[in-house]
Amino acid sequence: MEIQTNLKRTVNYLSSVIGSRGYLEMKPLGLAADYIEGELRSYGYDVLIQPYDFEGRIYKNIIAELQGKKTQEKILVIGAHYDTVIGTPGADDNASGIAGLLEIARLLSNKNLDKTVHFVAFTLEEPPLFMTRHMGSYVYARSLKKKRENIEGMVSLEMIGYFKDSPKSQSFPLPFFNWFYPNKANFIALVGNLSSKSFISSFKSGFKKGTDLPVESLSTISLVPGMDFSDHSSFYRFGYKALMVTDTAFYRNTHYHEITDREETLDYRRMTEVVLGIRSAIEKLGMYLP
C-alpha cells in the first residue's frame, strides 16, 4: 500500500539515515527540514520557511498551505515536530508524526476543502526547550495571534506508530483511568484540554468514519500528566482549541526517549489507519467539497 510505503520511507530517512536531531545538532536538523520541504513541494505546495533565532542559531518551522475554496479565512493547523532528544533516533518520537503529516498533506493536496489547512513541521519541541517560548510551535502560534488569524483548531501528531495487543501493555497517568480505558495498547488517543472538548468530539467523529482502528479521547485539566506534552500546548497559550493525536508515548512505548526508539519497533499497518482516520477528520472539519 502506497501510504504504508511512504510512512516507512520517511521514518527510515529521519531516524536511521539522519538519526539524532537534537537542538544542538544543526546539520541533522537542516537535513530533516530540507527533506520535509522537498516532500511538500513535490506534492505541489508552495512552502514557507519561518526562521527564528535561539542563542545565535537559526531554527526553522516549515509551513505548507492548502487554501480553502469558500471560507478560506478559517484555518485548521495540522502539525508535528521533527526534532528529537539528543542522542536518540526518534522513530516514534517524532519521525512517525512527521511521516503522518507528510502523508496527510499528500492525500489532501488535490482535494477541495471549504476551509484552509496549514501543514506545519515544528522545530525545538524537545527538552531543554520544551514548554518554553522557544518551541517552534510557540513561535508559530504567536505569529498567528499577532496576525489575528481565525484558527478553527490545531491538531498535533505526537508519536503515532507504537501499538501492542498484549494485556496490560497500556498504562495511564492516574489509576482510575483503568476503569474507563483499555489495558491493551491497540488504540490511538485524542487528548486535549477542557476548552477543546467540542473540537475533540468533532474530530473523533470524523476520524471514526475513515478507519476501524480503535480511538479513545480525553478532554481534561492540565494537571493530568502528559495531557499537554506536545506542540498543541503552545496553542492553548494563545487561546486556541487544540488536540494531540498520540499513541500515548511513555504510557506504552518502552523506547520513549531512548536509543532504542528505532524504525523496526513501529507498526506501519496501524500507522496507515491513523493517517486515514486523520484525513477523514480533516475532510469533515474542513468541509470537503466533492
NUDRENZA-592459 format. One record per residue (C-alpha): residue in one letter; x, y, z; chain. Coordinates in Angstrom, 1 decimal. Example, Ala and Ser with C-alpha at 12.3 -4.5 7.8 and 13.67 -1.06 7.14 Angstrom:
2
PT,resn,x,y,z,chain
PT,A,12.3,-4.5,7.8,A
PT,S,13.7,-1.1,7.1,A
END
This chain:
290
PT,resn,x,y,z,chain
PT,M,0.0,0.0,0.0,A
PT,E,1.4,3.4,-1.0,A
PT,I,0.6,5.1,2.3,A
PT,Q,2.5,2.5,4.3,A
PT,T,5.5,2.5,1.9,A
PT,N,5.7,6.3,2.2,A
PT,L,5.4,6.2,6.0,A
PT,K,8.3,3.7,6.2,A
PT,R,10.4,5.7,3.9,A
PT,T,10.1,8.9,5.9,A
PT,V,10.6,7.2,9.3,A
PT,N,13.7,5.4,7.8,A
PT,Y,15.2,8.6,6.5,A
PT,L,14.7,10.7,9.6,A
PT,S,15.5,8.1,12.2,A
PT,S,18.1,5.8,10.5,A
PT,V,19.7,7.8,7.8,A
PT,I,19.8,11.1,9.7,A
PT,G,19.4,9.9,13.2,A
PT,S,19.6,12.2,16.3,A
PT,R,18.1,15.6,15.6,A
PT,G,18.7,17.4,18.9,A
PT,Y,18.6,21.2,19.4,A
PT,L,22.4,21.5,19.1,A
PT,E,22.7,19.2,16.0,A
PT,M,22.2,21.8,13.3,A
PT,K,23.3,19.7,10.3,A
PT,P,20.8,16.8,11.1,A
PT,L,18.1,19.4,11.8,A
PT,G,18.9,21.0,8.5,A
PT,L,18.7,17.7,6.6,A
PT,A,15.4,16.9,8.2,A
PT,A,14.0,20.4,7.3,A
PT,D,15.2,20.1,3.7,A
PT,Y,13.6,16.6,3.4,A
PT,I,10.2,17.9,4.7,A
PT,E,10.3,20.9,2.5,A
PT,G,11.2,18.8,-0.6,A
PT,E,8.4,16.4,0.1,A
PT,L,5.8,19.1,0.5,A
PT,R,7.0,20.8,-2.7,A
PT,S,6.8,17.5,-4.6,A
PT,Y,3.1,17.4,-3.7,A
PT,G,2.5,20.8,-5.3,A
PT,Y,2.6,23.0,-2.3,A
PT,D,4.3,26.4,-2.0,A
PT,V,6.4,26.2,1.2,A
PT,L,7.0,29.0,3.6,A
PT,I,10.0,28.8,5.9,A
PT,Q,9.6,30.5,9.3,A
PT,P,13.2,31.1,10.7,A
PT,Y,13.9,32.3,14.2,A
PT,D,17.0,32.8,16.4,A
PT,F,17.8,30.9,19.6,A
PT,E,21.2,31.6,21.2,A
PT,G,22.7,32.6,17.9,A
PT,R,21.5,29.6,15.9,A
PT,I,18.7,29.8,13.3,A
PT,Y,15.9,27.2,13.5,A
PT,K,13.1,26.7,11.1,A
PT,N,9.4,25.9,11.0,A
PT,I,8.2,24.6,7.6,A
PT,I,4.7,25.6,6.5,A
PT,A,2.5,24.5,3.6,A
PT,E,-1.0,25.8,2.9,A
PT,L,-4.0,24.1,1.3,A
PT,Q,-6.2,27.1,0.6,A
PT,G,-9.9,26.8,1.2,A
PT,K,-12.3,27.3,-1.6,A
PT,K,-15.1,29.3,0.2,A
PT,T,-14.3,30.3,3.8,A
PT,Q,-10.5,30.4,3.4,A
PT,E,-10.1,32.8,6.3,A
PT,K,-11.0,29.9,8.6,A
PT,I,-7.8,27.8,9.3,A
PT,L,-7.1,24.3,10.6,A
PT,V,-3.5,23.7,11.7,A
PT,I,-2.0,20.2,11.4,A
PT,G,1.4,20.0,13.0,A
PT,A,4.2,17.7,14.1,A
PT,H,7.8,18.3,15.4,A
PT,Y,10.9,17.0,13.6,A
PT,D,13.5,17.3,16.3,A
PT,T,14.5,14.6,18.9,A
PT,V,16.0,14.3,22.3,A
PT,I,19.8,14.5,21.7,A
PT,G,21.3,11.0,21.1,A
PT,T,18.0,9.3,20.1,A
PT,P,16.9,8.3,16.6,A
PT,G,13.3,9.3,17.4,A
PT,A,11.5,6.9,15.1,A
PT,D,8.2,7.2,17.1,A
PT,D,9.2,10.5,18.7,A
PT,N,8.6,12.0,16.3,A
PT,A,9.5,10.7,12.9,A
PT,S,6.2,8.9,13.0,A
PT,G,4.3,12.2,13.4,A
PT,I,6.2,13.9,10.6,A
PT,A,5.6,10.8,8.3,A
PT,G,1.9,11.1,9.1,A
PT,L,1.9,14.8,8.5,A
PT,L,3.5,14.5,5.1,A
PT,E,1.2,11.6,4.0,A
PT,I,-1.9,13.6,5.1,A
PT,A,-0.6,16.6,3.1,A
PT,R,-0.1,14.4,0.1,A
PT,L,-3.5,12.8,0.3,A
PT,L,-5.3,16.1,0.6,A
PT,S,-3.2,18.0,-2.0,A
PT,N,-5.8,17.7,-4.7,A
PT,K,-8.9,17.9,-2.5,A
PT,N,-11.3,20.9,-2.4,A
PT,L,-12.0,22.0,1.2,A
PT,D,-14.2,24.8,2.3,A
PT,K,-11.6,25.9,4.9,A
PT,T,-7.8,26.4,4.7,A
PT,V,-5.4,23.9,6.2,A
PT,H,-1.9,24.6,7.3,A
PT,F,0.6,21.7,7.5,A
PT,V,3.4,22.7,9.8,A
PT,A,6.6,20.9,10.8,A
PT,F,7.9,22.4,14.0,A
PT,T,11.3,22.5,15.4,A
PT,L,12.5,22.5,19.1,A
PT,E,9.7,20.7,20.8,A
PT,E,12.0,18.5,22.9,A
PT,P,14.0,19.4,26.1,A
PT,P,15.6,21.6,27.0,A
PT,L,13.2,24.0,25.1,A
PT,F,10.1,22.0,25.9,A
PT,M,7.3,24.2,27.3,A
PT,T,9.2,27.4,26.6,A
PT,R,8.7,30.3,24.2,A
PT,H,11.5,29.0,22.1,A
PT,M,9.5,26.0,20.9,A
PT,G,8.8,26.2,17.2,A
PT,S,5.1,25.7,17.8,A
PT,Y,5.1,28.6,20.3,A
PT,V,6.8,30.9,17.7,A
PT,Y,4.3,29.9,15.1,A
PT,A,1.2,30.2,17.3,A
PT,R,2.3,33.6,18.5,A
PT,S,2.7,34.7,14.8,A
PT,L,-0.9,33.6,14.1,A
PT,K,-2.2,35.5,17.1,A
PT,K,-0.3,38.6,16.1,A
PT,K,-1.9,38.5,12.6,A
PT,R,-5.3,37.8,14.2,A
PT,E,-5.8,34.7,12.2,A
PT,N,-9.1,32.8,12.5,A
PT,I,-7.9,29.4,13.8,A
PT,E,-10.6,26.8,14.0,A
PT,G,-8.4,24.3,15.8,A
PT,M,-4.9,22.7,15.9,A
PT,V,-4.0,19.0,15.6,A
PT,S,-0.6,17.8,16.9,A
PT,L,0.7,14.5,15.7,A
PT,E,2.8,13.3,18.6,A
PT,M,4.0,9.7,18.3,A
PT,I,1.5,7.7,16.2,A
PT,G,3.4,4.5,15.5,A
PT,Y,3.6,2.2,18.5,A
PT,F,1.0,-0.4,19.3,A
PT,K,0.8,-3.7,21.2,A
PT,D,-2.0,-6.2,21.6,A
PT,S,-0.9,-7.9,24.9,A
PT,P,-3.0,-7.4,28.0,A
PT,K,-1.7,-4.7,30.4,A
PT,S,0.5,-3.2,27.7,A
PT,Q,-1.2,0.2,28.3,A
PT,S,-0.7,2.3,31.4,A
PT,F,-2.3,5.6,32.4,A
PT,P,-1.4,8.8,34.3,A
PT,L,-3.9,8.1,37.1,A
PT,P,-5.1,4.7,38.4,A
PT,F,-8.8,5.2,37.9,A
PT,F,-8.3,5.6,34.2,A
PT,N,-8.1,1.8,34.1,A
PT,W,-11.8,1.8,34.8,A
PT,F,-12.6,3.6,31.6,A
PT,Y,-9.9,2.8,29.0,A
PT,P,-8.5,-0.4,27.5,A
PT,N,-5.5,-2.1,29.0,A
PT,K,-4.2,-3.2,25.6,A
PT,A,-2.1,-0.6,23.7,A
PT,N,-4.0,-1.2,20.5,A
PT,F,-5.7,2.2,20.1,A
PT,I,-4.9,5.8,19.2,A
PT,A,-5.7,8.6,21.6,A
PT,L,-7.1,12.1,21.1,A
PT,V,-6.2,14.3,24.0,A
PT,G,-6.8,17.9,24.9,A
PT,N,-7.9,20.5,27.4,A
PT,L,-11.5,21.2,28.5,A
PT,S,-11.9,24.2,26.2,A
PT,S,-11.2,21.9,23.3,A
PT,K,-13.8,19.3,24.2,A
PT,S,-16.2,20.1,21.3,A
PT,F,-13.3,20.2,18.8,A
PT,I,-12.1,16.8,20.0,A
PT,S,-15.6,15.4,19.7,A
PT,S,-16.0,16.6,16.1,A
PT,F,-12.5,15.3,15.2,A
PT,K,-13.2,11.9,16.7,A
PT,S,-16.5,11.6,14.8,A
PT,G,-14.7,12.3,11.5,A
PT,F,-11.8,10.0,12.4,A
PT,K,-14.0,7.0,13.0,A
PT,K,-15.5,7.4,9.5,A
PT,G,-12.1,6.8,7.9,A
PT,T,-10.9,3.8,9.8,A
PT,D,-11.8,0.9,12.1,A
PT,L,-8.8,1.5,14.3,A
PT,P,-9.9,1.9,17.9,A
PT,V,-9.8,5.5,19.1,A
PT,E,-10.1,6.9,22.6,A
PT,S,-10.5,10.5,23.7,A
PT,L,-9.9,12.6,26.7,A
PT,S,-10.5,16.3,27.4,A
PT,T,-9.2,17.2,30.9,A
PT,I,-7.3,19.7,33.0,A
PT,S,-3.6,20.3,32.5,A
PT,L,-2.8,18.8,35.9,A
PT,V,-3.2,15.3,34.3,A
PT,P,0.4,14.3,33.5,A
PT,G,1.0,14.1,29.7,A
PT,M,-2.1,16.0,28.7,A
PT,D,-0.2,18.9,27.3,A
PT,F,3.1,17.2,26.5,A
PT,S,3.4,18.4,22.9,A
PT,D,3.0,21.3,20.4,A
PT,H,-0.7,21.6,21.0,A
PT,S,0.1,23.2,24.4,A
PT,S,1.6,26.2,22.6,A
PT,F,-1.7,26.9,21.0,A
PT,Y,-3.5,26.8,24.4,A
PT,R,-1.3,29.7,25.5,A
PT,F,-2.9,31.9,22.8,A
PT,G,-6.5,30.7,23.4,A
PT,Y,-6.8,28.3,20.5,A
PT,K,-8.6,24.9,20.6,A
PT,A,-6.2,22.1,20.0,A
PT,L,-5.7,18.3,20.4,A
PT,M,-3.0,15.8,20.4,A
PT,V,-3.1,12.6,18.3,A
PT,T,-0.9,10.1,20.2,A
PT,D,-0.1,6.5,20.9,A
PT,T,0.3,7.8,24.5,A
PT,A,4.1,7.8,24.4,A
PT,F,5.7,6.6,27.7,A
PT,Y,2.4,5.2,28.9,A
PT,R,3.0,2.3,26.4,A
PT,N,6.3,2.8,24.5,A
PT,T,9.2,1.5,26.5,A
PT,H,11.6,3.0,23.9,A
PT,Y,10.5,6.6,24.7,A
PT,H,13.5,9.0,24.6,A
PT,E,15.9,6.0,24.4,A
PT,I,18.4,5.0,21.7,A
PT,T,16.1,2.0,21.0,A
PT,D,13.4,4.2,19.5,A
PT,R,14.1,2.7,16.1,A
PT,E,12.1,2.2,13.0,A
PT,E,11.7,-1.5,13.4,A
PT,T,9.7,-1.0,16.6,A
PT,L,6.8,0.7,14.8,A
PT,D,3.5,-0.8,13.4,A
PT,Y,3.2,0.7,10.0,A
PT,R,-0.1,-1.0,9.2,A
PT,R,-1.8,0.7,12.1,A
PT,M,0.0,4.0,11.4,A
PT,T,-1.6,3.8,8.0,A
PT,E,-5.0,3.6,9.7,A
PT,V,-4.2,6.6,11.9,A
PT,V,-3.4,8.6,8.7,A
PT,L,-6.7,7.5,7.1,A
PT,G,-8.6,8.5,10.2,A
PT,I,-6.9,11.9,10.4,A
PT,R,-7.6,12.5,6.7,A
PT,S,-11.2,11.7,7.2,A
PT,A,-11.4,14.0,10.3,A
PT,I,-9.8,16.9,8.4,A
PT,E,-12.2,16.5,5.5,A
PT,K,-15.1,16.7,7.9,A
PT,L,-13.8,19.7,9.9,A
PT,G,-12.6,21.4,6.7,A
PT,M,-15.9,20.6,5.0,A
PT,Y,-14.9,18.6,2.0,A
PT,L,-16.4,19.8,-1.3,A
PT,P,-16.7,16.8,-3.8,A
END
